[in-house]
Amino acid sequence: TGMTTAALAAGNTVVVKPASQASVIASKFINILHEVGLPPGVVNFVSGSGERLGLPLVEHADVNLVAFTGSARVGTNVIGSGAVVRPGQSFIKKMIVEMGGKNAIIVDDDADLDGAVQAIVDSAFAFAGQKCSSCSRLIVLGGVYDALCSRLRDAVNSIPIGPAEEPMTMTGPVIDETAVARIQQYIELARNEGKVFVQAQLPRNCDQGFFVPPTVVTDISPRSNVSQEEIFGPVLAVHAAPDFDAALRIANETRYALTGGLFSRSPSHIEQARREFEVGNLYINRRITGSQVDAQPFGGFKLSGTGVKAGSQDYLLHFMD
């Protein structure tokens, strides 16, 4: 929605190709744009498999700009394909590429643990972890590690899990059966690389659908696959750090740089995190998801994207010549 309306506001015609799993809701969005009076041909809807349709759209000589959200693997392929100047093309394609994250929250040894645990659970398990900004790594200073893990266990066991249409639900299903299989593979890998510290119980009304229980993993290396690869599901890896410098080193030890968070009462540690935490959006003493439009422009660097920040007037400039 944001990419499409930004392109329209900047005066472009647009081809919308959603992820195949989102074709129905995307078509309803396109219908709304037509209902409010956009002229024919200004916004155009194409549904289908990204494997079949993605590259032909990216490579077409009439496409001036590509705005993509998805995995780093596909995103880097999009950038490479779009960089080629093809017959009939008299411009260099612009690329707005938003990719994944392996986002961390650091909990300092003077932090408000109750507030931290609530924000961690919200950040890691709301939307079943299916946000690029979701927390997937938790780095805890050794002095509060046991106390925080104890509170985290209780919080995970009390997460409201259920169908997405029920208002009380916090963790709903993941997108499809393929996602379930992929996430379960990472959970089994975590059992081998470390241990499953707590895994929520799925209620009876989750026996149909693509549900994965919120899962917390401990005793795992920061360099393990579970700690380095984007899972895009409700799996949280917890790491202990002997001091604050070590916590920042662990946090920065990934190829991604999207969001991060810090819970601390220390002005010096907050300032150090502002200087050294390698993320596009850093949140202090609050959850790391749900950036506020026009107040917290959102985007990342490294393999999280090309550095474009959505959610402000500056975003529109990327869609203009």
C-alpha positions as CSV (number, residue, x, y, z in Angstrom):
1,T,0.0,0.0,0.0
2,G,2.7,2.5,1.0
3,M,4.9,1.8,-2.1
4,T,1.9,2.0,-4.5
5,T,0.5,5.2,-3.1
6,A,3.9,6.9,-2.9
7,A,4.5,6.1,-6.5
8,L,1.1,7.5,-7.4
9,A,1.5,10.6,-5.3
10,A,4.8,11.3,-7.2
11,G,3.0,11.1,-10.5
12,N,3.8,7.7,-11.8
13,T,1.7,4.9,-13.4
14,V,2.1,1.7,-11.4
15,V,2.1,-2.0,-11.9
16,V,1.3,-3.8,-8.6
17,K,2.5,-7.4,-8.3
18,P,1.9,-8.7,-4.8
19,A,3.3,-11.8,-3.2
20,S,1.2,-14.7,-4.5
21,Q,-0.1,-15.4,-0.9
22,A,-1.4,-11.8,-0.8
23,S,-3.2,-11.7,-4.2
24,V,-6.7,-11.5,-2.8
25,I,-6.2,-8.7,-0.3
26,A,-4.1,-6.8,-2.9
27,S,-6.9,-7.1,-5.4
28,K,-9.3,-5.5,-2.9
29,F,-6.8,-2.7,-2.4
30,I,-6.7,-2.1,-6.1
31,N,-10.5,-2.1,-6.3
32,I,-10.5,0.7,-3.7
33,L,-8.1,2.8,-5.8
34,H,-10.4,2.4,-8.8
35,E,-13.5,3.2,-6.7
36,V,-12.0,6.6,-5.6
37,G,-11.5,7.6,-9.2
38,L,-8.0,6.9,-10.4
39,P,-8.2,7.0,-14.3
40,P,-7.9,3.7,-16.2
41,G,-4.3,2.5,-16.7
42,V,-2.8,4.6,-13.8
43,V,-2.7,1.6,-11.4
44,N,-2.5,-1.9,-12.9
45,F,-2.8,-5.2,-11.1
46,V,-0.9,-8.4,-12.0
47,S,-1.2,-11.5,-9.8
48,G,0.7,-14.8,-9.9
49,S,3.9,-16.5,-9.1
50,G,6.9,-14.3,-8.4
51,E,9.2,-16.9,-10.0
52,R,7.3,-16.5,-13.3
53,L,6.4,-12.8,-13.2
54,G,9.1,-11.1,-11.1
55,L,12.0,-10.9,-13.5
56,P,9.9,-10.1,-16.7
57,L,8.5,-7.1,-14.8
58,V,11.9,-6.0,-13.4
59,E,13.6,-6.4,-16.8
60,H,11.0,-4.7,-18.9
61,A,12.5,-1.7,-20.8
62,D,9.5,0.5,-19.9
63,V,9.8,0.1,-16.2
64,N,11.7,3.1,-14.7
65,L,11.7,2.1,-11.0
66,V,11.3,-1.1,-9.0
67,A,10.1,-1.0,-5.4
68,F,10.5,-4.5,-3.9
69,T,10.0,-5.9,-0.4
70,G,11.1,-9.5,0.4
71,S,14.1,-11.7,1.1
72,A,17.7,-10.7,0.7
73,R,18.1,-13.6,-1.8
74,V,15.4,-12.4,-4.1
75,G,16.2,-8.7,-3.5
76,T,19.8,-9.0,-4.6
77,N,18.6,-10.8,-7.7
78,V,16.2,-8.0,-8.4
79,I,19.0,-5.4,-8.1
80,G,21.3,-7.4,-10.4
81,S,18.6,-7.9,-13.1
82,G,17.5,-4.3,-12.9
83,A,21.0,-3.0,-13.4
84,V,21.2,-4.2,-17.0
85,V,20.3,-1.6,-19.7
86,R,18.2,-3.5,-22.2
87,P,17.2,-2.6,-25.9
88,G,14.8,0.3,-26.0
89,Q,15.7,1.5,-22.5
90,S,17.1,5.0,-22.3
91,F,17.5,5.3,-18.5
92,I,19.1,3.6,-15.5
93,K,16.4,1.9,-13.4
94,K,16.0,3.1,-9.8
95,M,15.8,0.5,-7.1
96,I,14.0,0.7,-3.8
97,V,14.7,-2.6,-2.2
98,E,13.6,-3.5,1.4
99,M,14.8,-6.8,2.6
100,G,15.0,-8.8,5.8
101,G,16.3,-8.4,9.3
102,K,17.8,-10.4,12.2
103,N,16.8,-7.8,14.7
104,A,18.1,-7.8,18.3
105,I,17.0,-6.3,21.6
106,I,19.7,-5.7,24.2
107,V,18.7,-5.7,27.9
108,D,21.1,-3.9,30.2
109,D,21.6,-5.0,33.8
110,D,19.8,-1.9,35.1
111,A,16.8,-2.3,32.9
112,D,13.1,-2.4,33.9
113,L,12.6,-6.1,33.3
114,D,8.8,-6.0,33.4
115,G,8.7,-3.4,30.6
116,A,11.4,-5.2,28.7
117,V,9.7,-8.6,28.8
118,Q,6.4,-7.1,27.5
119,A,8.2,-5.3,24.7
120,I,10.2,-8.4,23.8
121,V,7.1,-10.6,23.5
122,D,5.3,-8.0,21.5
123,S,8.3,-7.5,19.2
124,A,9.0,-11.2,18.7
125,F,5.6,-12.9,18.6
126,A,3.0,-10.4,17.4
127,F,2.1,-11.2,13.8
128,A,3.7,-14.6,14.5
129,G,7.1,-13.0,13.9
130,Q,6.2,-12.3,10.3
131,K,7.5,-8.7,10.2
132,C,10.9,-7.7,8.8
133,S,11.3,-5.7,12.0
134,S,10.4,-8.5,14.4
135,C,12.8,-9.3,17.2
136,S,14.6,-12.6,16.6
137,R,17.6,-12.2,18.9
138,L,17.6,-11.2,22.6
139,I,21.0,-10.2,24.2
140,V,20.9,-10.0,28.0
141,L,23.6,-8.8,30.3
142,G,24.7,-11.6,32.6
143,G,23.6,-9.9,35.9
144,V,19.9,-10.1,34.9
145,Y,20.0,-13.1,32.5
146,D,18.3,-15.6,34.9
147,A,15.7,-13.2,36.2
148,L,14.7,-12.1,32.7
149,C,14.5,-15.6,31.3
150,S,12.3,-16.6,34.2
151,R,9.9,-13.8,33.5
152,L,10.1,-14.4,29.7
153,R,9.1,-18.1,30.3
154,D,5.9,-17.0,32.1
155,A,5.1,-14.4,29.5
156,V,5.5,-16.8,26.6
157,N,3.3,-19.3,28.3
158,S,0.5,-16.7,28.6
159,I,0.5,-15.4,25.0
160,P,-3.0,-15.4,23.5
161,I,-2.7,-17.7,20.4
162,G,-5.5,-18.2,18.0
163,P,-7.2,-17.3,14.7
164,A,-6.3,-13.9,13.4
165,E,-9.9,-12.7,13.3
166,E,-10.3,-13.0,17.1
167,P,-9.6,-9.7,18.8
168,M,-7.8,-11.2,21.7
169,T,-5.3,-13.0,19.5
170,M,-1.7,-11.9,19.7
171,T,0.0,-14.7,17.8
172,G,-1.9,-15.9,14.8
173,P,-1.0,-18.4,12.0
174,V,1.9,-18.0,9.7
175,I,1.2,-17.4,6.0
176,D,1.2,-20.9,4.5
177,E,2.2,-24.6,4.9
178,T,5.6,-23.9,3.3
179,A,6.3,-21.4,6.1
180,V,5.3,-23.9,8.8
181,A,7.7,-26.5,7.4
182,R,10.6,-24.0,7.1
183,I,10.1,-22.6,10.7
184,Q,9.8,-26.1,12.2
185,Q,13.1,-27.0,10.5
186,Y,14.8,-24.1,12.3
187,I,13.2,-25.1,15.7
188,E,14.6,-28.7,15.2
189,L,18.0,-27.1,14.3
190,A,17.8,-25.1,17.5
191,R,17.4,-28.3,19.5
192,N,20.6,-29.5,18.1
193,E,22.6,-26.3,18.3
194,G,21.2,-25.3,21.7
195,K,18.1,-26.0,23.7
196,V,14.4,-25.0,23.5
197,F,14.0,-23.0,26.7
198,V,10.2,-22.5,26.4
199,Q,7.6,-23.3,23.7
200,A,4.0,-22.2,24.1
201,Q,1.2,-24.7,23.9
202,L,-1.2,-24.3,20.9
203,P,-4.8,-24.2,22.1
204,R,-7.4,-26.5,20.6
205,N,-8.8,-23.9,18.2
206,C,-5.4,-24.0,16.4
207,D,-5.7,-27.6,15.2
208,Q,-6.6,-26.3,11.7
209,G,-4.4,-23.8,10.0
210,F,-0.8,-22.9,9.8
211,F,0.2,-22.4,13.4
212,V,3.7,-22.5,14.9
213,P,4.0,-22.1,18.7
214,P,6.1,-19.2,20.0
215,T,9.5,-20.6,20.8
216,V,12.5,-19.3,22.8
217,V,15.9,-20.9,22.3
218,T,18.9,-20.6,24.7
219,D,22.5,-21.9,25.0
220,I,23.1,-21.2,21.3
221,S,26.0,-19.6,19.6
222,P,25.5,-16.1,18.2
223,R,27.1,-17.4,15.0
224,S,24.7,-20.4,14.7
225,N,22.3,-20.6,11.8
226,V,19.3,-19.9,14.0
227,S,21.0,-16.7,15.2
228,Q,22.2,-15.5,11.8
229,E,19.5,-16.5,9.2
230,E,16.1,-14.7,8.9
231,I,13.4,-17.2,10.0
232,F,10.3,-15.0,9.6
233,G,8.4,-16.8,12.3
234,P,7.9,-16.9,16.1
235,V,11.4,-18.1,17.1
236,L,13.6,-16.0,19.5
237,A,17.2,-16.8,20.2
238,V,18.5,-15.6,23.6
239,H,22.2,-14.8,24.3
240,A,24.0,-13.9,27.5
241,A,26.7,-11.1,27.3
242,P,29.3,-10.5,30.0
243,D,29.3,-6.7,29.5
244,F,27.7,-4.0,27.4
245,D,30.5,-3.9,24.8
246,A,30.1,-7.6,24.2
247,A,26.3,-7.2,23.9
248,L,26.8,-4.6,21.1
249,R,29.3,-6.9,19.3
250,I,26.8,-9.7,19.3
251,A,24.1,-7.4,18.1
252,N,26.2,-6.2,15.2
253,E,27.4,-9.7,14.3
254,T,24.9,-10.2,11.4
255,R,24.6,-9.3,7.7
256,Y,21.4,-7.3,8.4
257,A,20.9,-3.8,9.8
258,L,17.2,-3.1,10.1
259,T,15.9,-2.5,13.6
260,G,17.3,-2.9,17.1
261,G,16.3,-2.1,20.6
262,L,17.9,-1.3,24.0
263,F,16.4,-1.4,27.5
264,S,18.6,0.5,29.8
265,R,18.6,3.3,32.5
266,S,22.2,4.2,31.8
267,P,22.7,7.5,29.8
268,S,26.2,6.4,28.8
269,H,25.0,3.0,27.5
270,I,22.1,4.6,25.6
271,E,24.5,7.1,24.0
272,Q,26.9,4.3,23.1
273,A,24.1,2.3,21.5
274,R,23.1,5.4,19.4
275,R,26.7,5.6,18.1
276,E,27.6,1.9,17.7
277,F,24.4,-0.2,17.2
278,E,24.3,-0.8,13.4
279,V,20.6,-0.5,12.6
280,G,18.4,1.7,10.5
281,N,16.0,2.2,13.3
282,L,17.0,2.1,17.0
283,Y,14.3,2.0,19.7
284,I,15.1,2.9,23.3
285,N,13.0,1.4,26.1
286,R,10.1,0.4,23.8
287,R,9.2,-2.4,21.3
288,I,11.1,-2.5,18.0
289,T,8.1,-3.0,15.8
290,G,5.4,-0.5,14.8
291,S,7.3,2.6,13.7
292,Q,5.1,5.7,13.5
293,V,4.7,7.2,10.1
294,D,6.2,10.7,9.6
295,A,7.8,10.5,13.1
296,Q,10.0,7.4,12.6
297,P,10.9,6.9,8.9
298,F,11.7,3.2,8.5
299,G,14.4,1.4,6.6
300,G,17.8,-0.4,6.9
301,F,21.1,-1.0,5.3
302,K,23.6,-3.9,4.9
303,L,21.5,-6.8,3.5
304,S,18.3,-5.2,5.0
305,G,18.0,-2.9,2.0
306,T,19.2,0.0,0.0
307,G,18.9,2.6,2.8
308,V,15.7,4.2,1.6
309,K,13.5,5.3,4.6
310,A,9.8,4.9,4.1
311,G,7.2,6.8,6.1
312,S,8.2,10.4,5.5
313,Q,7.9,13.0,2.8
314,D,11.5,12.3,1.8
315,Y,10.3,8.8,0.6
316,L,8.4,10.4,-2.2
317,L,11.6,11.9,-3.7
318,H,12.8,8.4,-4.6
319,F,9.9,8.0,-6.9
320,M,10.6,11.2,-8.9
321,D,12.9,12.3,-11.6
